[in-house]
Amino acid sequence: MTALILTLYPAIELTDEQFFQLCQNNRDLRLERTAEGELIIMPPTGWESGNRNSRLTQRLGNWTDADGTGLAFDSSTGFKLPNGANRSPDASWVSRQRLEALNPDPDRFLPMAPDFAVELRSASDSLKSVQEKMREYINNGVRLGWLIDPQNQRVEIYRPGQDVEILRSPSSLSGEDVLPGFVLDLAQILN
């Protein structure tokens, strides 16, 4: 099952508040909105992708708890990107310094791009659409992004101002200078 994309504009143009309320009223749906106002309804993943994503989120969360310099988020967290899109990376991280400077409402979508974002490609995701989402993250302020692609046994690493780096069957990934000291063991995530 693939994502369903509804083109609403120009017939309907949802305000940020209307989109937020739509998400709140339909909590069983995973909704995103593109910068062009298209509504994306994403299907639930299969159990294998769900297990991989759980491990990814757990490992990022464990490192975040030990490090203490930021907060980790799962795929249910909404981000309002500077280009107007509303996105929910599979896993993400934001520095405490940025959060405290902004002081956002904890019951709303975060009005910023995360510092770090991960997309874990599921069987229903087209590679092209996930790559486009990763480029959108980087263009909107994400400092490091990983596209983990179990189908092709590879990881694409996205950084601002750099070409995408492709790693084939890596055993781990480094959080580099964005998440210093974080090393993601890809056992049970990529394989």
Secondary structure, 3 states (H helix, E strand, C coil): CCCEEECCCCCCCCCHHHHHHHHHHCCCCEEEECCCCCEEEECCCCHHHHHHHHHHHHHHHHHHHHHCCEEEEECCCCEECCCCCEECCCEEEEEHHHHHHHCCCCCCCECCCCCEEEEECCCCCCHHHHHHHHHHHHHCCCCEEEEEEHHHCEEEEECCCCCCEEEECCCEEECCCCCCCCEEECCCCCC
